[in-house]
């Protein structure tokens, strides 16, 4: 699909790129809001939260709560929107991660982290990533069981990037500690903690 989009210049001719699931939805006005954030306000990444009762976008949602820990926690395929030029620089998804891949899950986290690292190369004093700490994207409510199902994929992604910043190392270490707790509670197997 992405290769097809490149071939027909769909990405080059767009301002915003996203990868929503087929069962998510956007409230009226949401995509115009995102387009403005990226095209007019020059954010390179905008991410938010999802849930079954998304709020209507309003100008009161202008507070930026971005931090690396929030990006890792909330930047998913449903909730993250990329400047198309940034997307082209970051490239394709890592095919080792994702549902049905070698490592279950983590593909959207990996892409978001790689995008974050790419924005750090930009020569600008302006903040280029924005997190809106509100449920703006419609989707079934988060399911806590998915934390266990996709744990190994996300742990491997965090290890892959752990030496690229102090913040990412801390998040990886914290994830490992949480994993030990999950294992002790019988929520995951020992193999889920394997990152080799």
Secondary structure, 3 states (H helix, E strand, C coil): CHHHHHHCCCCCCCCEECCCCCCCEECCCHHHHHHHHHHHCCCCEEEEEEECCCCCCCHHHCCCCCCHHHHHHHCCCCCEEEEHHHHHHHCCCCCCECCCCCECCCHHHHHHHHHHHHHCCCCCCCCCEEEEEEEEEECCCCCCCHHHHCHHHHHHHHHHHCCCCHHHHHHHHHHHHHHHHHHHCCCCCHHHHCCC
